[in-house]
Amino acid sequence: MPKFVSYEEAASLIPSGASVMFGGFMGCGNAHRVIAALARLGTSGLTMISNDCAMPNGPDGDDFYGVAKLIHNHQVSKLYATHVGLNPEVATQMNDGSLEVVLIPQGSLVEMIRAGGAGLGGVLTPTGVGTIVEDGDHVHSKVNIDGRDYLLERPIRADFSLVSGCNVDRAGNIWYKGTTRNFSEVMATAADQVIVEAEHVVEIGTIPPEDIVTPGILVTYVAYEEES
């Protein structure tokens, strides 16, 4: 059974220097409350694994939306992502040398995370052959199979995965609402510890079994606070 903690407690579990997978796509599906707490703590030297770095301004009215807070605060030292064009601070920090950025094709990144969660040795893909992708530290080698070149991409795991669930029951089972599911499903399989920020905590049995996307056995902590 997962342990229930506050947003601040959840953020404090992540030490400086940790590698963290952040579920989300342009901030949709980010664990916004725990990320805000992590920003307040000033935890530094993080390796961020995410689809993108959200945006300077989001629909919630914040100056920095979701994981963009951590980029703005210079709390991330290395970034694995697929697209960063919506957050100009990434380019600024990459150019001044304060942020190491590793760009990976989106489908490849998802498969590498899935491989990390499944205990596979890597992913073979033709995507990126003949491009700068070949030079990334995530590429083990280039191999030729039946006359076609492929990149052998290393599996990716992290110390923590931080995801957000709409309904989370007291056993940690997660139902994601709509597209907030995005990367969270695979990220929840590929980390030593999984923290889910719950929008709503429901009783066991409330979520129909066929609607459970991430089973509670994968979840270490549930971050949740009753609204006053």
matplotlib code that plots the C-alpha trace (Angstrom):
import matplotlib.pyplot as plt

x = [0.0, 1.3, 2.0, -0.2, 1.8, 1.3, 2.6, 5.5, 6.4, 6.3, 8.6, 11.0, 11.4, 13.3, 16.9, 19.2, 20.9, 18.0, 16.7, 13.0, 10.5, 7.7, 4.5, 2.8, 2.5, 2.9, 2.1, -1.1, -0.8, 2.0, 1.8, 1.4, 1.2, 4.2, 6.2, 5.4, 6.5, 9.7, 10.3, 9.8, 12.3, 15.0, 16.0, 18.9, 21.0, 18.0, 18.0, 14.6, 13.1, 9.9, 8.3, 8.8, 9.3, 5.8, 5.4, 6.3, 2.6, -0.1, -3.9, -3.8, -2.4, 1.0, 4.0, 5.7, 3.5, 4.3, 7.9, 8.7, 9.0, 12.0, 13.7, 13.2, 14.7, 17.8, 17.0, 17.6, 21.1, 20.3, 17.2, 16.0, 13.1, 11.5, 10.5, 11.4, 10.4, 7.6, 9.9, 12.6, 14.4, 15.6, 17.4, 18.9, 20.2, 21.4, 23.4, 25.0, 26.0, 24.0, 21.6, 22.6, 19.9, 19.5, 16.8, 15.3, 12.5, 9.2, 8.4, 11.9, 11.7, 8.5, 9.8, 13.1, 11.0, 8.8, 12.0, 13.3, 10.1, 9.9, 13.5, 14.5, 18.0, 17.1, 15.1, 16.0, 14.7, 15.6, 14.5, 17.6, 19.9, 22.2, 21.4, 22.8, 20.6, 23.3, 25.7, 23.5, 24.6, 21.3, 22.5, 24.4, 25.4, 24.3, 23.5, 22.6, 19.9, 19.0, 20.6, 18.9, 20.6, 19.1, 20.0, 20.2, 18.8, 19.5, 16.5, 15.7, 14.9, 14.9, 15.1, 11.6, 8.5, 6.2, 2.7, -0.8, -3.9, -7.5, -9.0, -6.6, -7.9, -6.5, -4.5, -2.8, -4.7, -4.8, -7.4, -6.2, -8.7, -8.5, -5.2, -3.6, -2.6, 0.1, 3.5, 2.5, 1.5, 4.9, 6.8, 5.1, 6.7, 10.3, 11.3, 12.6, 9.9, 6.6, 4.8, 1.3, -0.4, -4.1, -6.9, -9.4, -8.9, -11.6, -12.3, -11.0, -13.5, -14.7, -12.6, -13.9, -11.1, -11.0, -10.5, -7.3, -4.4, -1.6, -2.0, -1.3, 1.5, 3.7, 2.9, 5.1, 3.5, 0.2, 0.4, -2.9, -4.3, -7.9, -9.2, -10.1]
y = [0.0, 3.5, 6.1, 9.2, 12.4, 16.2, 18.0, 19.4, 16.0, 14.5, 17.2, 16.7, 13.0, 14.1, 15.0, 17.3, 15.4, 13.0, 11.9, 12.5, 11.5, 14.1, 13.0, 15.7, 17.2, 21.0, 21.0, 19.0, 16.1, 17.7, 17.2, 20.9, 21.1, 18.9, 20.7, 24.0, 22.6, 21.4, 24.8, 26.4, 23.9, 24.9, 21.3, 21.5, 19.5, 17.5, 15.4, 15.9, 13.4, 14.8, 15.3, 19.1, 21.9, 23.3, 27.1, 30.4, 31.1, 28.6, 28.4, 28.6, 32.1, 31.2, 33.0, 29.6, 26.6, 23.2, 22.0, 25.4, 26.6, 24.2, 25.4, 29.0, 28.4, 26.7, 23.6, 21.3, 20.5, 17.9, 17.5, 14.6, 15.8, 15.7, 19.3, 22.5, 25.2, 26.5, 27.4, 29.9, 29.6, 26.1, 27.5, 30.4, 28.0, 25.5, 28.2, 29.6, 26.2, 26.0, 23.2, 20.1, 19.2, 15.8, 15.9, 12.5, 11.8, 11.5, 7.9, 6.8, 8.4, 6.6, 3.3, 3.8, 4.4, 1.4, -0.7, 0.6, -0.4, -3.8, -4.7, -4.8, -4.3, -1.5, -0.3, -0.7, 2.1, 3.6, 7.1, 9.4, 7.4, 9.8, 12.7, 14.2, 11.9, 9.2, 11.2, 11.2, 9.4, 7.5, 5.6, 2.4, 1.7, 1.6, -1.9, -3.2, -5.8, -7.2, -4.3, -1.5, 0.6, 1.0, 2.8, 0.7, 3.1, 2.4, 1.9, 4.8, 4.6, 7.2, 7.5, 9.0, 9.3, 12.2, 11.8, 13.2, 11.1, 12.3, 9.5, 7.6, 5.0, 4.2, 1.3, 3.7, 2.6, 5.5, 6.6, 9.4, 11.8, 12.2, 13.3, 13.8, 10.2, 11.0, 9.8, 9.0, 5.4, 4.3, 6.6, 4.9, 1.6, 2.9, 4.5, 3.3, 5.3, 6.6, 9.6, 10.4, 13.7, 12.9, 15.2, 13.1, 10.2, 7.6, 4.4, 1.0, -0.4, 2.9, 2.9, 0.1, -2.5, -1.9, 1.8, 1.4, 2.4, 2.4, -0.3, 0.7, -1.9, 0.5, 3.5, 4.4, 7.6, 9.5, 13.2, 14.7, 17.3, 17.9, 21.3, 23.5]
z = [0.0, -0.8, 1.8, 1.7, 2.1, 1.7, -1.4, 0.6, 2.0, -1.5, -2.8, 0.1, -0.9, -4.0, -3.2, -5.1, -7.9, -8.5, -11.8, -12.2, -14.9, -15.1, -16.7, -18.8, -22.3, -22.5, -18.8, -19.2, -16.8, -14.7, -11.0, -10.5, -6.7, -6.0, -8.7, -7.1, -3.7, -5.4, -6.8, -3.3, -1.8, -4.4, -4.9, -7.5, -9.9, -11.2, -14.3, -15.9, -18.2, -19.8, -23.2, -22.9, -20.5, -20.5, -21.1, -19.5, -19.1, -18.6, -18.4, -14.6, -14.8, -13.3, -14.7, -15.2, -15.9, -14.5, -15.0, -16.4, -12.8, -12.3, -15.5, -14.6, -11.2, -12.7, -10.7, -13.6, -14.8, -17.5, -19.6, -21.7, -23.8, -27.3, -27.8, -26.0, -28.4, -26.2, -23.4, -24.6, -21.3, -22.3, -25.3, -23.2, -20.5, -23.1, -24.9, -21.8, -20.7, -17.5, -18.9, -20.8, -23.2, -24.9, -27.6, -28.4, -30.9, -29.1, -30.1, -29.3, -25.8, -25.0, -26.1, -24.2, -21.0, -21.7, -22.2, -18.9, -17.1, -18.7, -18.0, -21.7, -23.0, -25.4, -28.4, -32.0, -34.2, -37.6, -36.4, -36.0, -38.2, -40.0, -37.8, -34.6, -32.6, -33.2, -31.0, -27.9, -24.8, -25.0, -28.1, -27.5, -31.1, -34.7, -36.1, -39.5, -39.8, -43.2, -44.9, -42.9, -40.2, -36.8, -33.6, -30.5, -27.9, -24.2, -21.8, -19.5, -15.8, -13.1, -9.4, -9.3, -11.5, -10.7, -12.3, -11.7, -11.5, -11.5, -9.3, -7.1, -4.6, -1.2, -2.7, -5.2, -8.3, -10.8, -13.3, -15.6, -17.1, -20.9, -22.3, -18.9, -19.2, -21.9, -20.7, -17.1, -17.9, -19.0, -16.6, -13.6, -14.6, -15.0, -11.7, -8.3, -6.6, -8.0, -6.6, -7.8, -7.1, -6.7, -7.8, -5.9, -3.5, -3.7, -1.9, -3.1, -5.6, -6.7, -9.9, -12.2, -12.7, -16.5, -15.9, -13.8, -16.0, -13.4, -10.7, -7.1, -6.8, -8.8, -6.6, -3.7, -2.5, -3.0, -2.6, -1.5, 0.7, 1.6, 0.5, 3.4]

ax = plt.figure().add_subplot(projection="3d")
ax.plot(x, y, z, "-o")
ax.set_aspect("equal")
plt.show()
